[in-house]
Amino acid sequence: MKLRTSFTSYLVAVHVLLFGCATLLLPAQPWLFVGAEGLLVASLVLGWWQLRRALAPLGYTQRFHDLLADQQYASRLAAPGMRELDELVATFNTMLATLHRERLAIGEQQGFLDRLLAATQNAVLVFDFDHALSLVNASGLALLGSAEPLGQTLLACADGAADPRTRDLVRQLDALPLGESDVLTDLAGRRYRAQRGQFFDRGFTRHFLMVEELTVELEDSERAAYERLVRVLAHEVNNTVAATGSVLDSLLAYRGQLTDTDAADFSTAIVAVKRRNTGLGEFIDRFTKVVKMPAPELRPAHIGAVMDDILWLSREQCHSRAILLSWGRRDDVAPVQLDVQLMEQALLNIVKNAIEAIEAGNAANGSTGGAIRIDLMATRQGAQLAIVDSGGQLDATPMRQLFTPFFSTKKGGQGIGLMFVREVLTRHGFTWALAPGGAGNTGETRFDIWLPASSN
């Protein structure tokens, strides 16, 4: 029963009892009876009025509760003109004003935080008390490769990712210890600085991850360092090669002063040294071409036609090794902005690596032949070009190092081919991936390139 109802019932019951007593005790004295009844009525009215005044704070408390429940912090209660209630209402209004200011401040902070998270290029991942994702900004969504990661753990996101690069990177992020910062590398050689921290929310700790991609900055720094190194080496080696070549040519003039047997041996030795000297010059020239690569001259071109030229140029080399080089799928795709000469050299390097991978696999397995399949698929953003070989040589290869300059898994390799390919694709702004084939194709190796459609 409500307090107001209880007090009202009590007040009415007491006055009804007094009315009854007056009726029984004063029937012979009419004026006294009427006066008593009048006093009782006045007492009832006064008691009801005092009851309303006494319970008025409860009404204001209920109105304050309703305002809080509806989150109407900008509203104010009107003062009733009673000293005690005025103080109570003033206290309520002060609380509402404080809550309103705090709500505005929190709203401004949240709005600023939302704009900051949307604008930053760093991925921000915030976890709840159960280590499931509760906040992910736009860069984080791109990093995870998922449109709806909220409520999932990082391992669940990794298991649901279609891209093996994303799966590997997300698992590395999940294993990052609290309070540590580390540079992580995905399967495509892209590098990220990741930091795991924590903050306190309602007395409990919550973790967060901040991930910054360093690929472009580190590649620019490495490129500048390699360029300086190669320029110094090229200067010294070219000067030495030119001087040595001149000396060797002069030495051949003394061949006629020797006996026939000695002249033959002398000439053979000089020619061998000259050949080695020329090879050293060509070796340096290949490095110099990478660091001195001109800026791409972008024009709309059909990537299918460029790939047709690659197939024609490589057909004899593949035919002599019993390697089938052919189209697997060829969609009609829109022209792509690219430098045809640079892209042709890059694609030739990829096909050359595929041929060498097949030869290496055949040598290890004692088999012959193989296949290189070219797939050109239209996508919503443009086109996807895939060069797939049956060599299957990436299983035991540290893929994170494949695009590292001067790193090679081939005996006698110089680490220039993929370095050149990476440089060409980077300067075109294309994304790529080099990885073993998908499920059911463990013996294959895929080199995928995503090319946006031309805006012209």
Secondary structure as a PSIPRED ss2 file (coil, helix, strand):
# PSIPRED VFORMAT (PSIPRED V4.0)

   1 M C   1.000  0.000  0.000
   2 K C   1.000  0.000  0.000
   3 L H   0.000  1.000  0.000
   4 R H   0.000  1.000  0.000
   5 T H   0.000  1.000  0.000
   6 S H   0.000  1.000  0.000
   7 F H   0.000  1.000  0.000
   8 T H   0.000  1.000  0.000
   9 S H   0.000  1.000  0.000
  10 Y H   0.000  1.000  0.000
  11 L H   0.000  1.000  0.000
  12 V H   0.000  1.000  0.000
  13 A H   0.000  1.000  0.000
  14 V H   0.000  1.000  0.000
  15 H H   0.000  1.000  0.000
  16 V H   0.000  1.000  0.000
  17 L H   0.000  1.000  0.000
  18 L H   0.000  1.000  0.000
  19 F H   0.000  1.000  0.000
  20 G H   0.000  1.000  0.000
  21 C H   0.000  1.000  0.000
  22 A H   0.000  1.000  0.000
  23 T H   0.000  1.000  0.000
  24 L H   0.000  1.000  0.000
  25 L H   0.000  1.000  0.000
  26 L C   1.000  0.000  0.000
  27 P C   1.000  0.000  0.000
  28 A C   1.000  0.000  0.000
  29 Q C   1.000  0.000  0.000
  30 P H   0.000  1.000  0.000
  31 W H   0.000  1.000  0.000
  32 L H   0.000  1.000  0.000
  33 F H   0.000  1.000  0.000
  34 V H   0.000  1.000  0.000
  35 G H   0.000  1.000  0.000
  36 A H   0.000  1.000  0.000
  37 E H   0.000  1.000  0.000
  38 G H   0.000  1.000  0.000
  39 L H   0.000  1.000  0.000
  40 L H   0.000  1.000  0.000
  41 V H   0.000  1.000  0.000
  42 A H   0.000  1.000  0.000
  43 S H   0.000  1.000  0.000
  44 L H   0.000  1.000  0.000
  45 V H   0.000  1.000  0.000
  46 L H   0.000  1.000  0.000
  47 G H   0.000  1.000  0.000
  48 W H   0.000  1.000  0.000
  49 W H   0.000  1.000  0.000
  50 Q H   0.000  1.000  0.000
  51 L H   0.000  1.000  0.000
  52 R H   0.000  1.000  0.000
  53 R H   0.000  1.000  0.000
  54 A H   0.000  1.000  0.000
  55 L H   0.000  1.000  0.000
  56 A H   0.000  1.000  0.000
  57 P H   0.000  1.000  0.000
  58 L H   0.000  1.000  0.000
  59 G H   0.000  1.000  0.000
  60 Y H   0.000  1.000  0.000
  61 T H   0.000  1.000  0.000
  62 Q H   0.000  1.000  0.000
  63 R H   0.000  1.000  0.000
  64 F H   0.000  1.000  0.000
  65 H H   0.000  1.000  0.000
  66 D H   0.000  1.000  0.000
  67 L H   0.000  1.000  0.000
  68 L H   0.000  1.000  0.000
  69 A H   0.000  1.000  0.000
  70 D C   1.000  0.000  0.000
  71 Q C   1.000  0.000  0.000
  72 Q C   1.000  0.000  0.000
  73 Y C   1.000  0.000  0.000
  74 A C   1.000  0.000  0.000
  75 S C   1.000  0.000  0.000
  76 R C   1.000  0.000  0.000
  77 L C   1.000  0.000  0.000
  78 A C   1.000  0.000  0.000
  79 A C   1.000  0.000  0.000
  80 P C   1.000  0.000  0.000
  81 G C   1.000  0.000  0.000
  82 M C   1.000  0.000  0.000
  83 R H   0.000  1.000  0.000
  84 E H   0.000  1.000  0.000
  85 L H   0.000  1.000  0.000
  86 D H   0.000  1.000  0.000
  87 E H   0.000  1.000  0.000
  88 L H   0.000  1.000  0.000
  89 V H   0.000  1.000  0.000
  90 A H   0.000  1.000  0.000
  91 T H   0.000  1.000  0.000
  92 F H   0.000  1.000  0.000
  93 N H   0.000  1.000  0.000
  94 T H   0.000  1.000  0.000
  95 M H   0.000  1.000  0.000
  96 L H   0.000  1.000  0.000
  97 A H   0.000  1.000  0.000
  98 T H   0.000  1.000  0.000
  99 L H   0.000  1.000  0.000
 100 H H   0.000  1.000  0.000
 101 R H   0.000  1.000  0.000
 102 E H   0.000  1.000  0.000
 103 R H   0.000  1.000  0.000
 104 L H   0.000  1.000  0.000
 105 A H   0.000  1.000  0.000
 106 I H   0.000  1.000  0.000
 107 G H   0.000  1.000  0.000
 108 E H   0.000  1.000  0.000
 109 Q H   0.000  1.000  0.000
 110 Q H   0.000  1.000  0.000
 111 G H   0.000  1.000  0.000
 112 F H   0.000  1.000  0.000
 113 L H   0.000  1.000  0.000
 114 D H   0.000  1.000  0.000
 115 R H   0.000  1.000  0.000
 116 L H   0.000  1.000  0.000
 117 L H   0.000  1.000  0.000
 118 A H   0.000  1.000  0.000
 119 A H   0.000  1.000  0.000
 120 T C   1.000  0.000  0.000
 121 Q C   1.000  0.000  0.000
 122 N C   1.000  0.000  0.000
 123 A E   0.000  0.000  1.000
 124 V E   0.000  0.000  1.000
 125 L E   0.000  0.000  1.000
 126 V E   0.000  0.000  1.000
 127 F E   0.000  0.000  1.000
 128 D C   1.000  0.000  0.000
 129 F C   1.000  0.000  0.000
 130 D C   1.000  0.000  0.000
 131 H C   1.000  0.000  0.000
 132 A C   1.000  0.000  0.000
 133 L E   0.000  0.000  1.000
 134 S E   0.000  0.000  1.000
 135 L E   0.000  0.000  1.000
 136 V E   0.000  0.000  1.000
 137 N C   1.000  0.000  0.000
 138 A H   0.000  1.000  0.000
 139 S H   0.000  1.000  0.000
 140 G H   0.000  1.000  0.000
 141 L H   0.000  1.000  0.000
 142 A H   0.000  1.000  0.000
 143 L H   0.000  1.000  0.000
 144 L H   0.000  1.000  0.000
 145 G C   1.000  0.000  0.000
 146 S C   1.000  0.000  0.000
 147 A C   1.000  0.000  0.000
 148 E C   1.000  0.000  0.000
 149 P C   1.000  0.000  0.000
 150 L C   1.000  0.000  0.000
 151 G C   1.000  0.000  0.000
 152 Q C   1.000  0.000  0.000
 153 T C   1.000  0.000  0.000
 154 L H   0.000  1.000  0.000
 155 L H   0.000  1.000  0.000
 156 A H   0.000  1.000  0.000
 157 C H   0.000  1.000  0.000
 158 A H   0.000  1.000  0.000
 159 D H   0.000  1.000  0.000
 160 G H   0.000  1.000  0.000
 161 A C   1.000  0.000  0.000
 162 A C   1.000  0.000  0.000
 163 D C   1.000  0.000  0.000
 164 P H   0.000  1.000  0.000
 165 R H   0.000  1.000  0.000
 166 T H   0.000  1.000  0.000
 167 R H   0.000  1.000  0.000
 168 D H   0.000  1.000  0.000
 169 L H   0.000  1.000  0.000
 170 V H   0.000  1.000  0.000
 171 R H   0.000  1.000  0.000
 172 Q H   0.000  1.000  0.000
 173 L H   0.000  1.000  0.000
 174 D H   0.000  1.000  0.000
 175 A C   1.000  0.000  0.000
 176 L C   1.000  0.000  0.000
 177 P C   1.000  0.000  0.000
 178 L C   1.000  0.000  0.000
 179 G C   1.000  0.000  0.000
 180 E C   1.000  0.000  0.000
 181 S E   0.000  0.000  1.000
 182 D E   0.000  0.000  1.000
 183 V E   0.000  0.000  1.000
 184 L E   0.000  0.000  1.000
 185 T E   0.000  0.000  1.000
 186 D C   1.000  0.000  0.000
 187 L C   1.000  0.000  0.000
 188 A C   1.000  0.000  0.000
 189 G C   1.000  0.000  0.000
 190 R C   1.000  0.000  0.000
 191 R E   0.000  0.000  1.000
 192 Y E   0.000  0.000  1.000
 193 R E   0.000  0.000  1.000
 194 A E   0.000  0.000  1.000
 195 Q E   0.000  0.000  1.000
 196 R E   0.000  0.000  1.000
 197 G E   0.000  0.000  1.000
 198 Q E   0.000  0.000  1.000
 199 F E   0.000  0.000  1.000
 200 F E   0.000  0.000  1.000
 201 D E   0.000  0.000  1.000
 202 R C   1.000  0.000  0.000
 203 G C   1.000  0.000  0.000
 204 F E   0.000  0.000  1.000
 205 T E   0.000  0.000  1.000
 206 R E   0.000  0.000  1.000
 207 H E   0.000  0.000  1.000
 208 F E   0.000  0.000  1.000
 209 L E   0.000  0.000  1.000
 210 M E   0.000  0.000  1.000
 211 V E   0.000  0.000  1.000
 212 E E   0.000  0.000  1.000
 213 E E   0.000  0.000  1.000
 214 L C   1.000  0.000  0.000
 215 T H   0.000  1.000  0.000
 216 V H   0.000  1.000  0.000
 217 E H   0.000  1.000  0.000
 218 L H   0.000  1.000  0.000
 219 E H   0.000  1.000  0.000
 220 D H   0.000  1.000  0.000
 221 S H   0.000  1.000  0.000
 222 E H   0.000  1.000  0.000
 223 R H   0.000  1.000  0.000
 224 A H   0.000  1.000  0.000
 225 A H   0.000  1.000  0.000
 226 Y H   0.000  1.000  0.000
 227 E H   0.000  1.000  0.000
 228 R H   0.000  1.000  0.000
 229 L H   0.000  1.000  0.000
 230 V H   0.000  1.000  0.000
 231 R H   0.000  1.000  0.000
 232 V H   0.000  1.000  0.000
 233 L H   0.000  1.000  0.000
 234 A H   0.000  1.000  0.000
 235 H H   0.000  1.000  0.000
 236 E H   0.000  1.000  0.000
 237 V H   0.000  1.000  0.000
 238 N H   0.000  1.000  0.000
 239 N H   0.000  1.000  0.000
 240 T H   0.000  1.000  0.000
 241 V H   0.000  1.000  0.000
 242 A H   0.000  1.000  0.000
 243 A H   0.000  1.000  0.000
 244 T H   0.000  1.000  0.000
 245 G H   0.000  1.000  0.000
 246 S H   0.000  1.000  0.000
 247 V H   0.000  1.000  0.000
 248 L H   0.000  1.000  0.000
 249 D H   0.000  1.000  0.000
 250 S H   0.000  1.000  0.000
 251 L H   0.000  1.000  0.000
 252 L H   0.000  1.000  0.000
 253 A H   0.000  1.000  0.000
 254 Y H   0.000  1.000  0.000
 255 R H   0.000  1.000  0.000
 256 G H   0.000  1.000  0.000
 257 Q H   0.000  1.000  0.000
 258 L C   1.000  0.000  0.000
 259 T C   1.000  0.000  0.000
 260 D H   0.000  1.000  0.000
 261 T H   0.000  1.000  0.000
 262 D H   0.000  1.000  0.000
 263 A H   0.000  1.000  0.000
 264 A H   0.000  1.000  0.000
 265 D H   0.000  1.000  0.000
 266 F H   0.000  1.000  0.000
 267 S H   0.000  1.000  0.000
 268 T H   0.000  1.000  0.000
 269 A H   0.000  1.000  0.000
 270 I H   0.000  1.000  0.000
 271 V H   0.000  1.000  0.000
 272 A H   0.000  1.000  0.000
 273 V H   0.000  1.000  0.000
 274 K H   0.000  1.000  0.000
 275 R H   0.000  1.000  0.000
 276 R H   0.000  1.000  0.000
 277 N H   0.000  1.000  0.000
 278 T H   0.000  1.000  0.000
 279 G H   0.000  1.000  0.000
 280 L H   0.000  1.000  0.000
 281 G H   0.000  1.000  0.000
 282 E H   0.000  1.000  0.000
 283 F H   0.000  1.000  0.000
 284 I H   0.000  1.000  0.000
 285 D H   0.000  1.000  0.000
 286 R H   0.000  1.000  0.000
 287 F H   0.000  1.000  0.000
 288 T H   0.000  1.000  0.000
 289 K H   0.000  1.000  0.000
 290 V H   0.000  1.000  0.000
 291 V H   0.000  1.000  0.000
 292 K C   1.000  0.000  0.000
 293 M C   1.000  0.000  0.000
 294 P C   1.000  0.000  0.000
 295 A C   1.000  0.000  0.000
 296 P C   1.000  0.000  0.000
 297 E C   1.000  0.000  0.000
 298 L C   1.000  0.000  0.000
 299 R E   0.000  0.000  1.000
 300 P E   0.000  0.000  1.000
 301 A E   0.000  0.000  1.000
 302 H C   1.000  0.000  0.000
 303 I H   0.000  1.000  0.000
 304 G H   0.000  1.000  0.000
 305 A H   0.000  1.000  0.000
 306 V H   0.000  1.000  0.000
 307 M H   0.000  1.000  0.000
 308 D H   0.000  1.000  0.000
 309 D H   0.000  1.000  0.000
 310 I H   0.000  1.000  0.000
 311 L H   0.000  1.000  0.000
 312 W H   0.000  1.000  0.000
 313 L H   0.000  1.000  0.000
 314 S H   0.000  1.000  0.000
 315 R H   0.000  1.000  0.000
 316 E H   0.000  1.000  0.000
 317 Q H   0.000  1.000  0.000
 318 C H   0.000  1.000  0.000
 319 H H   0.000  1.000  0.000
 320 S C   1.000  0.000  0.000
 321 R C   1.000  0.000  0.000
 322 A C   1.000  0.000  0.000
 323 I E   0.000  0.000  1.000
 324 L E   0.000  0.000  1.000
 325 L E   0.000  0.000  1.000
 326 S E   0.000  0.000  1.000
 327 W E   0.000  0.000  1.000
 328 G E   0.000  0.000  1.000
 329 R E   0.000  0.000  1.000
 330 R E   0.000  0.000  1.000
 331 D C   1.000  0.000  0.000
 332 D C   1.000  0.000  0.000
 333 V C   1.000  0.000  0.000
 334 A C   1.000  0.000  0.000
 335 P C   1.000  0.000  0.000
 336 V E   0.000  0.000  1.000
 337 Q E   0.000  0.000  1.000
 338 L E   0.000  0.000  1.000
 339 D C   1.000  0.000  0.000
 340 V H   0.000  1.000  0.000
 341 Q H   0.000  1.000  0.000
 342 L H   0.000  1.000  0.000
 343 M H   0.000  1.000  0.000
 344 E H   0.000  1.000  0.000
 345 Q H   0.000  1.000  0.000
 346 A H   0.000  1.000  0.000
 347 L H   0.000  1.000  0.000
 348 L H   0.000  1.000  0.000
 349 N H   0.000  1.000  0.000
 350 I H   0.000  1.000  0.000
 351 V H   0.000  1.000  0.000
 352 K H   0.000  1.000  0.000
 353 N H   0.000  1.000  0.000
 354 A H   0.000  1.000  0.000
 355 I H   0.000  1.000  0.000
 356 E H   0.000  1.000  0.000
 357 A H   0.000  1.000  0.000
 358 I H   0.000  1.000  0.000
 359 E H   0.000  1.000  0.000
 360 A H   0.000  1.000  0.000
 361 G H   0.000  1.000  0.000
 362 N H   0.000  1.000  0.000
 363 A H   0.000  1.000  0.000
 364 A H   0.000  1.000  0.000
 365 N H   0.000  1.000  0.000
 366 G C   1.000  0.000  0.000
 367 S C   1.000  0.000  0.000
 368 T C   1.000  0.000  0.000
 369 G C   1.000  0.000  0.000
 370 G E   0.000  0.000  1.000
 371 A E   0.000  0.000  1.000
 372 I E   0.000  0.000  1.000
 373 R E   0.000  0.000  1.000
 374 I E   0.000  0.000  1.000
 375 D E   0.000  0.000  1.000
 376 L E   0.000  0.000  1.000
 377 M E   0.000  0.000  1.000
 378 A E   0.000  0.000  1.000
 379 T C   1.000  0.000  0.000
 380 R C   1.000  0.000  0.000
 381 Q C   1.000  0.000  0.000
 382 G E   0.000  0.000  1.000
 383 A E   0.000  0.000  1.000
 384 Q E   0.000  0.000  1.000
 385 L E   0.000  0.000  1.000
 386 A E   0.000  0.000  1.000
 387 I E   0.000  0.000  1.000
 388 V E   0.000  0.000  1.000
 389 D E   0.000  0.000  1.000
 390 S C   1.000  0.000  0.000
 391 G C   1.000  0.000  0.000
 392 G C   1.000  0.000  0.000
 393 Q C   1.000  0.000  0.000
 394 L C   1.000  0.000  0.000
 395 D C   1.000  0.000  0.000
 396 A C   1.000  0.000  0.000
 397 T C   1.000  0.000  0.000
 398 P C   1.000  0.000  0.000
 399 M H   0.000  1.000  0.000
 400 R H   0.000  1.000  0.000
 401 Q H   0.000  1.000  0.000
 402 L C   1.000  0.000  0.000
 403 F C   1.000  0.000  0.000
 404 T C   1.000  0.000  0.000
 405 P C   1.000  0.000  0.000
 406 F C   1.000  0.000  0.000
 407 F C   1.000  0.000  0.000
 408 S C   1.000  0.000  0.000
 409 T C   1.000  0.000  0.000
 410 K C   1.000  0.000  0.000
 411 K C   1.000  0.000  0.000
 412 G C   1.000  0.000  0.000
 413 G C   1.000  0.000  0.000
 414 Q C   1.000  0.000  0.000
 415 G C   1.000  0.000  0.000
 416 I C   1.000  0.000  0.000
 417 G H   0.000  1.000  0.000
 418 L H   0.000  1.000  0.000
 419 M H   0.000  1.000  0.000
 420 F H   0.000  1.000  0.000
 421 V H   0.000  1.000  0.000
 422 R H   0.000  1.000  0.000
 423 E H   0.000  1.000  0.000
 424 V H   0.000  1.000  0.000
 425 L H   0.000  1.000  0.000
 426 T H   0.000  1.000  0.000
 427 R H   0.000  1.000  0.000
 428 H H   0.000  1.000  0.000
 429 G C   1.000  0.000  0.000
 430 F C   1.000  0.000  0.000
 431 T E   0.000  0.000  1.000
 432 W E   0.000  0.000  1.000
 433 A E   0.000  0.000  1.000
 434 L E   0.000  0.000  1.000
 435 A E   0.000  0.000  1.000
 436 P E   0.000  0.000  1.000
 437 G C   1.000  0.000  0.000
 438 G C   1.000  0.000  0.000
 439 A C   1.000  0.000  0.000
 440 G C   1.000  0.000  0.000
 441 N C   1.000  0.000  0.000
 442 T C   1.000  0.000  0.000
 443 G C   1.000  0.000  0.000
 444 E C   1.000  0.000  0.000
 445 T E   0.000  0.000  1.000
 446 R E   0.000  0.000  1.000
 447 F E   0.000  0.000  1.000
 448 D E   0.000  0.000  1.000
 449 I E   0.000  0.000  1.000
 450 W E   0.000  0.000  1.000
 451 L E   0.000  0.000  1.000
 452 P E   0.000  0.000  1.000
 453 A C   1.000  0.000  0.000
 454 S C   1.000  0.000  0.000
 455 S C   1.000  0.000  0.000
 456 N C   1.000  0.000  0.000
